[in-house]
């Protein structure tokens, strides 16, 4: 297939581009490179050094013998997006090109607006470009399990059968997003579903859980092929943060009681899920949803697992509960279905098999680059938009003061 990967400079985009290229597909990698600018603005950086896109693409060709075509693209430009789609006429577009951080979207009004303009407008431009130049193309869009929130009923895969006043219907599952970022994903889902119905596009919405790790068979081939590993308070995911904290003898910081439960997935399974979705397209006019995660854990359970892994090697790790900066339920029912990708052939990795060798091992190799002042949460859901976000005072430890985040986007 000819595949365009949008957001190809990102955490998931680059491993996906290489994975599909290795499988023999013609891959075009496109990105605006804005994620690197956001790192500068937030004072954050990947634990693992990452090469520039031109160097990555050149090194990939030298090692694998396969070509990835690199294109600079900002999806917020409708003419540029339309031109790219018209030039390559892809069979599949894989869309990762969005601002992906809930904390970033909650810093201030400008950050919320930037998030929703970047995400919603970019996706709308892509939909119009597909209608004009590649109407039969399959759009594979990365969504998030965060669209659903934490309802007190089972979470279905995108749709739910409803009986009301003697009548039945199959309706989109109710959404309870928890941030302006998650809201942007809900808007995307509705826009994509509408254009499938109105224009006959075909799309798969991958509602993904929390991803951990940064190693795939392709990123492991060479240091220039690595993808990023975020552990900080803005971009880092919770398991990555816990492993980084443990590596430098910093308490594992659990927000609130730690009862918050979510779905989790190894990055190796992420690229495989995308491939499976791309290889099994929906019908014209069909909008479908796959819940993309493999296991579910509470935040407290993850902390205990990291602590146990360290204890098994004779190392002590403490757990510290912080006031929760987020507005979320800390004790709730959570049972989300995730069968459809398994039915397509996904053979998932378990956290038990991945934690020590694939995540803790990677962090240990690069722990000299860890900046402990980036652990403390700087964004409070209740006070976003009231000025600069200051780093909180250290709790039990003396750590350098984290840089404030400008409210200018």
C-alpha positions as CSV (number, residue, x, y, z in Angstrom):
1,X,0.0,0.0,0.0
2,X,0.9,3.6,-0.3
3,X,0.7,5.0,3.2
4,X,1.0,8.6,4.4
5,X,1.9,8.8,8.1
6,X,1.0,12.3,9.5
7,X,2.8,13.3,12.7
8,X,5.7,11.1,11.7
9,X,8.2,13.0,13.9
10,X,6.2,12.0,17.0
11,X,6.5,9.4,19.7
12,X,4.2,6.9,17.8
13,X,4.4,8.3,14.3
14,X,8.1,7.5,13.6
15,X,8.0,3.9,14.9
16,X,4.8,3.3,12.8
17,X,6.4,4.7,9.7
18,X,9.4,2.4,10.0
19,X,7.3,-0.6,10.9
20,X,5.2,-0.2,7.8
21,X,8.2,0.5,5.6
22,X,9.8,-2.7,6.9
23,X,6.7,-4.6,5.9
24,X,7.2,-3.4,2.3
25,X,4.7,-0.5,2.1
26,X,5.4,2.8,0.3
27,X,5.6,5.2,3.2
28,X,5.4,9.0,3.1
29,X,6.3,10.6,6.4
30,X,4.9,14.1,7.0
31,X,5.1,16.4,10.0
32,X,5.2,20.1,10.9
33,X,7.9,19.5,13.6
34,X,5.9,21.6,16.0
35,X,6.4,19.0,18.8
36,X,10.0,20.0,19.1
37,X,9.1,23.6,19.5
38,X,6.6,22.7,22.3
39,X,9.5,21.0,24.1
40,X,11.4,24.2,24.1
41,X,8.4,26.2,25.3
42,X,7.8,23.8,28.2
43,X,11.4,23.2,29.2
44,X,11.1,19.5,28.5
45,X,13.1,17.0,26.5
46,X,13.1,13.3,25.7
47,X,15.0,11.0,27.9
48,X,16.4,9.3,24.8
49,X,18.1,11.6,22.3
50,X,16.3,11.8,19.0
51,X,17.7,12.6,15.6
52,X,16.2,15.1,13.2
53,X,13.8,13.8,10.5
54,X,16.2,14.1,7.6
55,X,18.9,12.1,9.5
56,X,16.3,9.5,10.6
57,X,15.1,8.9,7.1
58,X,18.7,8.7,5.7
59,X,19.8,6.3,8.4
60,X,16.7,4.2,7.9
61,X,17.5,3.8,4.2
62,X,21.2,3.0,4.9
63,X,20.2,0.3,7.5
64,X,17.1,-1.3,6.0
65,X,17.6,-0.5,2.3
66,X,14.0,0.9,2.2
67,X,12.9,4.4,1.4
68,X,10.7,6.6,3.5
69,X,9.8,9.9,1.7
70,X,9.9,12.9,4.1
71,X,7.6,15.9,3.6
72,X,7.2,19.0,5.8
73,X,3.5,19.7,6.3
74,X,1.3,21.7,8.6
75,X,-2.3,20.3,8.5
76,X,-3.7,23.7,9.5
77,X,-3.1,24.7,5.9
78,X,-5.9,23.4,3.7
79,X,-4.1,24.1,0.4
80,X,-0.9,22.3,1.5
81,X,-2.8,19.4,2.9
82,X,-4.9,19.1,-0.3
83,X,-1.7,19.3,-2.4
84,X,0.0,16.5,-0.5
85,X,-3.0,14.1,-0.8
86,X,-3.4,15.0,-4.5
87,X,0.3,14.3,-5.1
88,X,0.5,10.9,-3.5
89,X,-3.1,9.6,-3.8
90,X,-2.6,7.3,-0.8
91,X,-4.4,4.0,-0.1
92,X,-4.2,4.8,3.7
93,X,-3.6,7.9,5.7
94,X,-2.5,7.3,9.3
95,X,-3.2,10.4,11.3
96,X,-1.1,11.1,14.5
97,X,-0.6,14.8,13.8
98,X,-2.2,16.3,16.9
99,X,-1.2,18.0,20.1
100,X,-1.5,15.0,22.4
101,X,-1.1,16.3,26.0
102,X,-4.0,16.9,28.3
103,X,-1.8,19.0,30.7
104,X,-0.6,21.2,27.9
105,X,-4.2,21.9,26.8
106,X,-5.1,22.9,30.4
107,X,-2.3,25.4,31.0
108,X,-4.3,28.4,29.8
109,X,-6.9,29.8,27.4
110,X,-4.3,30.2,24.6
111,X,-3.0,26.6,25.1
112,X,-6.6,25.2,25.0
113,X,-7.3,27.2,21.8
114,X,-4.0,26.2,20.2
115,X,-4.8,22.5,21.0
116,X,-8.3,22.6,19.5
117,X,-7.4,24.6,16.4
118,X,-4.4,22.4,15.7
119,X,-6.3,19.2,16.2
120,X,-9.8,19.9,15.0
121,X,-8.9,22.2,12.1
122,X,-6.1,19.9,11.0
123,X,-8.4,16.9,10.9
124,X,-11.1,18.9,9.1
125,X,-8.6,20.0,6.4
126,X,-7.5,16.4,6.0
127,X,-11.1,15.2,5.5
128,X,-11.8,17.8,2.8
129,X,-8.5,16.9,1.1
130,X,-9.5,13.2,1.1
131,X,-12.9,14.0,-0.3
132,X,-11.3,16.0,-3.2
133,X,-8.4,13.8,-4.1
134,X,-8.5,10.4,-2.5
135,X,-12.1,9.5,-1.7
136,X,-11.5,5.8,-1.6
137,X,-8.5,6.2,0.9
138,X,-8.8,4.6,4.3
139,X,-8.3,7.1,7.2
140,X,-6.8,5.5,10.3
141,X,-7.1,8.1,13.0
142,X,-5.6,7.9,16.5
143,X,-8.2,8.7,19.1
144,X,-8.1,8.1,22.8
145,X,-9.8,6.1,25.5
146,X,-10.1,9.4,27.3
147,X,-13.0,10.3,25.1
148,X,-15.2,7.9,27.1
149,X,-14.2,9.1,30.6
150,X,-15.1,6.8,33.5
151,X,-18.8,5.8,33.2
152,X,-20.4,3.5,35.7
153,X,-21.2,1.0,32.9
154,X,-19.1,-1.1,30.6
155,X,-17.4,0.8,27.8
156,X,-18.2,-0.6,24.4
157,X,-16.1,-0.1,21.2
158,X,-17.5,3.1,19.9
159,X,-21.2,2.3,19.8
160,X,-23.9,1.1,22.2
161,X,-27.3,-0.5,21.8
162,X,-29.9,1.6,23.5
163,X,-33.5,0.8,24.4
164,X,-35.7,3.8,25.2
165,X,-39.5,4.0,25.4
166,X,-39.9,0.7,23.6
167,X,-37.6,1.6,20.7
168,X,-34.0,0.5,20.0
169,X,-31.1,2.1,18.2
170,X,-27.3,1.7,17.9
171,X,-25.8,5.0,18.9
172,X,-22.3,6.5,19.4
173,X,-21.1,5.7,23.0
174,X,-21.6,8.7,25.3
175,X,-18.5,10.8,25.7
176,X,-17.2,12.3,29.0
177,X,-13.8,13.9,28.0
178,X,-11.6,15.1,30.8
179,X,-9.6,17.9,29.3
180,X,-9.6,20.4,26.3
181,X,-7.3,17.9,24.6
182,X,-9.8,15.0,25.1
183,X,-12.6,17.3,23.9
184,X,-10.7,17.9,20.7
185,X,-10.6,14.2,20.1
186,X,-14.3,14.0,20.6
187,X,-14.8,16.7,18.0
188,X,-12.6,14.8,15.6
189,X,-14.6,11.6,16.1
190,X,-17.9,13.4,15.3
191,X,-16.4,15.2,12.2
192,X,-15.0,11.9,10.9
193,X,-18.2,10.0,11.5
194,X,-20.2,12.7,9.8
195,X,-18.0,12.8,6.7
196,X,-18.2,9.0,6.3
197,X,-22.0,9.2,6.4
198,X,-22.2,12.3,4.1
199,X,-19.3,11.8,1.7
200,X,-18.8,8.0,1.7
201,X,-15.3,8.2,3.3
202,X,-14.0,5.2,5.1
203,X,-12.4,5.5,8.5
204,X,-11.1,3.7,11.6
205,X,-11.0,5.5,14.9
206,X,-8.4,3.9,17.2
207,X,-9.3,4.9,20.8
208,X,-5.9,4.2,22.3
209,X,-5.0,3.7,26.0
210,X,-1.9,4.9,27.7
211,X,1.3,3.8,25.8
212,X,4.5,2.8,27.6
213,X,8.0,2.2,26.5
214,X,9.8,3.5,23.4
215,X,11.4,0.5,21.8
216,X,10.2,-1.4,18.7
217,X,12.3,-3.8,16.6
218,X,12.9,-0.9,14.2
219,X,13.9,1.7,16.8
220,X,16.3,-0.8,18.3
221,X,18.3,-1.1,15.1
222,X,20.3,2.1,15.6
223,X,20.5,5.2,17.9
224,X,19.5,7.5,15.1
225,X,16.2,5.5,14.7
226,X,15.0,5.9,18.3
227,X,11.8,7.6,19.2
228,X,11.2,9.8,22.1
229,X,10.6,8.8,25.7
230,X,8.7,11.4,27.7
231,X,8.7,11.2,31.5
232,X,7.9,14.8,32.5
233,X,4.7,16.4,33.9
234,X,3.5,17.7,30.5
235,X,4.2,15.0,28.0
236,X,5.1,12.0,30.0
237,X,2.8,9.0,30.6
238,X,2.4,7.7,34.1
239,X,4.4,4.4,33.8
240,X,7.3,6.1,32.0
241,X,7.4,8.7,34.8
242,X,7.4,6.1,37.5
243,X,10.3,4.3,35.9
244,X,12.3,7.5,35.5
245,X,11.6,8.5,39.2
246,X,12.7,5.1,40.4
247,X,15.9,5.2,38.5
248,X,17.0,8.3,40.4
249,X,15.7,7.3,43.8
250,X,12.8,9.8,43.6
251,X,9.5,8.8,45.2
252,X,6.9,7.5,42.7
253,X,4.4,10.3,42.7
254,X,0.8,9.0,42.6
255,X,-1.9,11.7,42.0
256,X,-4.6,11.5,44.7
257,X,-5.5,8.0,46.0
258,X,-4.2,6.2,42.9
259,X,-7.5,4.5,42.1
260,X,-7.7,6.0,38.6
261,X,-8.0,3.1,36.2
262,X,-7.1,3.2,32.5
263,X,-6.2,0.9,29.6
264,X,-2.4,0.5,28.8
265,X,-0.5,-0.8,25.8
266,X,3.1,-1.5,24.8
267,X,4.4,0.7,22.0
268,X,5.2,-2.5,20.0
269,X,1.5,-3.4,20.1
270,X,0.5,0.2,19.0
271,X,2.4,-0.1,15.7
272,X,1.0,-3.6,15.1
273,X,-2.6,-2.4,15.8
274,X,-2.2,0.4,13.3
275,X,-1.0,-2.1,10.7
276,X,-3.9,-4.5,11.4
277,X,-6.4,-1.7,11.0
278,X,-4.7,-0.6,7.7
279,X,-4.7,-4.1,6.3
280,X,-8.4,-4.6,7.1
281,X,-10.2,-1.5,5.8
282,X,-13.9,-0.8,6.4
283,X,-16.4,-0.4,3.6
284,X,-17.0,2.9,1.8
285,X,-19.1,5.1,4.1
286,X,-18.3,3.1,7.2
287,X,-17.0,4.6,10.4
288,X,-15.7,2.1,12.9
289,X,-14.1,2.3,16.3
290,X,-11.5,0.0,17.8
291,X,-10.5,0.3,21.5
292,X,-6.7,0.0,21.3
293,X,-5.3,-1.2,24.6
294,X,-4.3,-4.6,26.0
295,X,-4.5,-4.4,29.8
296,X,-6.0,-2.1,32.4
297,X,-4.5,-1.0,35.7
298,X,-5.0,1.6,38.3
299,X,-2.3,4.2,38.9
300,X,-1.7,2.8,42.3
301,X,-1.2,-0.7,40.9
302,X,1.4,0.5,38.4
303,X,3.3,2.2,41.2
304,X,3.3,-1.1,43.2
305,X,4.5,-3.0,40.1
306,X,7.4,-0.7,39.6
307,X,8.3,-0.8,43.3
308,X,8.2,-4.6,43.2
309,X,10.4,-4.8,40.2
310,X,13.0,-2.6,42.0
311,X,12.7,-4.6,45.2
312,X,13.4,-7.8,43.3
313,X,16.8,-6.3,42.4
314,X,17.5,-5.2,46.0
315,X,16.6,-1.6,45.4
316,X,14.2,0.4,47.6
317,X,11.6,2.7,46.1
318,X,9.0,4.7,48.0
319,X,5.6,5.8,46.9
320,X,4.3,9.3,47.6
321,X,0.7,10.5,47.1
322,X,0.3,14.1,45.9
323,X,-2.8,16.3,45.7
324,X,-4.4,15.5,42.4
325,X,-4.0,18.4,39.9
326,X,-6.6,16.9,37.7
327,X,-10.4,17.0,37.9
328,X,-11.2,13.3,37.8
329,X,-12.7,10.4,39.8
330,X,-10.2,8.6,41.9
331,X,-12.4,5.6,42.7
332,X,-14.6,4.3,39.9
333,X,-15.9,1.4,37.9
334,X,-13.9,0.7,34.7
335,X,-14.5,-2.2,32.3
336,X,-13.7,-1.4,28.6
337,X,-14.1,-3.8,25.7
338,X,-11.2,-4.3,23.4
339,X,-11.9,-7.3,21.3
340,X,-11.9,-6.2,17.7
341,X,-8.1,-5.9,17.3
342,X,-7.6,-9.2,18.9
343,X,-10.1,-10.7,16.4
344,X,-7.9,-9.3,13.6
345,X,-4.8,-11.1,15.0
346,X,-3.2,-8.9,17.6
347,X,-0.9,-11.0,19.9
348,X,-0.3,-8.5,22.8
349,X,2.7,-8.1,25.0
350,X,2.0,-8.0,28.7
351,X,3.3,-5.4,31.1
352,X,4.8,-8.2,33.2
353,X,6.9,-9.3,30.2
354,X,7.9,-5.8,29.2
355,X,8.4,-3.8,32.4
356,X,11.9,-4.8,33.4
357,X,13.7,-5.4,30.1
358,X,11.9,-3.0,27.8
359,X,11.1,0.0,30.1
360,X,13.1,-0.1,33.3
361,X,16.2,-1.3,31.4
362,X,15.9,1.6,28.9
363,X,15.6,4.2,31.6
364,X,18.6,2.8,33.5
365,X,20.7,3.1,30.4
366,X,19.9,6.8,30.0
367,X,19.2,7.9,33.6
368,X,22.0,10.5,33.6
369,X,19.7,12.6,31.3
370,X,16.8,12.5,33.8
371,X,15.9,16.0,35.2
372,X,14.0,15.4,38.5
373,X,12.6,19.0,38.5
374,X,10.4,17.9,35.6
375,X,8.5,15.4,37.8
376,X,6.4,17.8,39.8
377,X,3.0,18.7,38.2
378,X,2.9,22.3,37.1
379,X,-0.6,22.4,35.7
380,X,-3.8,22.4,37.8
381,X,-7.1,21.7,36.0
382,X,-8.9,24.1,38.4
383,X,-6.7,27.2,37.8
384,X,-5.7,27.0,34.1
385,X,-5.7,30.4,32.4
386,X,-4.9,32.5,35.4
387,X,-1.3,33.4,34.5
388,X,2.0,31.6,34.3
389,X,2.2,28.1,35.7
390,X,4.8,27.9,38.4
391,X,6.5,24.8,39.6
392,X,5.3,23.6,43.0
393,X,7.6,23.6,46.0
394,X,9.4,20.2,46.5
395,X,7.6,18.0,48.9
396,X,10.1,15.9,50.8
397,X,13.0,16.4,48.5
398,X,15.0,19.4,47.5
399,X,15.0,19.6,43.7
400,X,15.7,22.4,41.3
401,X,12.8,24.7,40.5
402,X,11.0,23.7,37.4
403,X,10.7,26.4,34.7
404,X,7.4,28.2,34.5
405,X,5.4,27.6,31.3
406,X,4.5,30.7,29.3
407,X,0.8,31.2,28.6
408,X,1.7,32.4,25.2
409,X,1.1,29.7,22.6
